[in-house]
Amino acid sequence: MKQKKNLWVNLLFAAVVLVIAGVLFYLRSAGQSGSTLGAELIYGDANTVQKISLDTDAVYDIDTGYLTVHIEVKDGAARFIDSPCPDHICESFGWISQEDQTATCLPARAVLTIVPLA
C-alpha cells in the first residue's frame, strides 16, 4: 500500500514538473518578437552600440578601446573569431543566431547579443 502511494506521489510530482516546464517553454516562445534579427555589439566604457545585420556574410573588426574584436557573420549567425584576448573564452560561445543569445568578451569589454531589428 505504501509503495502504491509513493508511486502516485512520484507520478503527480513528475506531472507537475512537466506542466511547469511546458508553461515556461510557452512563455519563452511567446516572448519572441518574430521580427528580423540582427546582432548588437555593446562595447567600451561608454557602452557604445554597434548594430550588425545578419543578412550579409562579413567579418567586422571593431576597436573597443581595449582590444580589437573580430566578429564573423555567416548564414544568419554571428560569433567572435581570432580574439586577441588571453583566454579566448568569447570564441567558445560559438555561433549565436536566436533572439536574446549572448556572447561576451570581458577583456575587450564587449557583449554581442542577437536582438530584433526595429
Secondary structure, DSSP 4 states (H G I P E B T S, - for coil): -HHHHHHHHHHHHHHHHHHHHHHHHHHHHHT---S-EEEEEEETTTTEEEEEESSS-EEEEEE-SS-EEEEEEETTEEEEES--SSS-HHHHT--B-STT-EEEETTTTEEEEEEE--
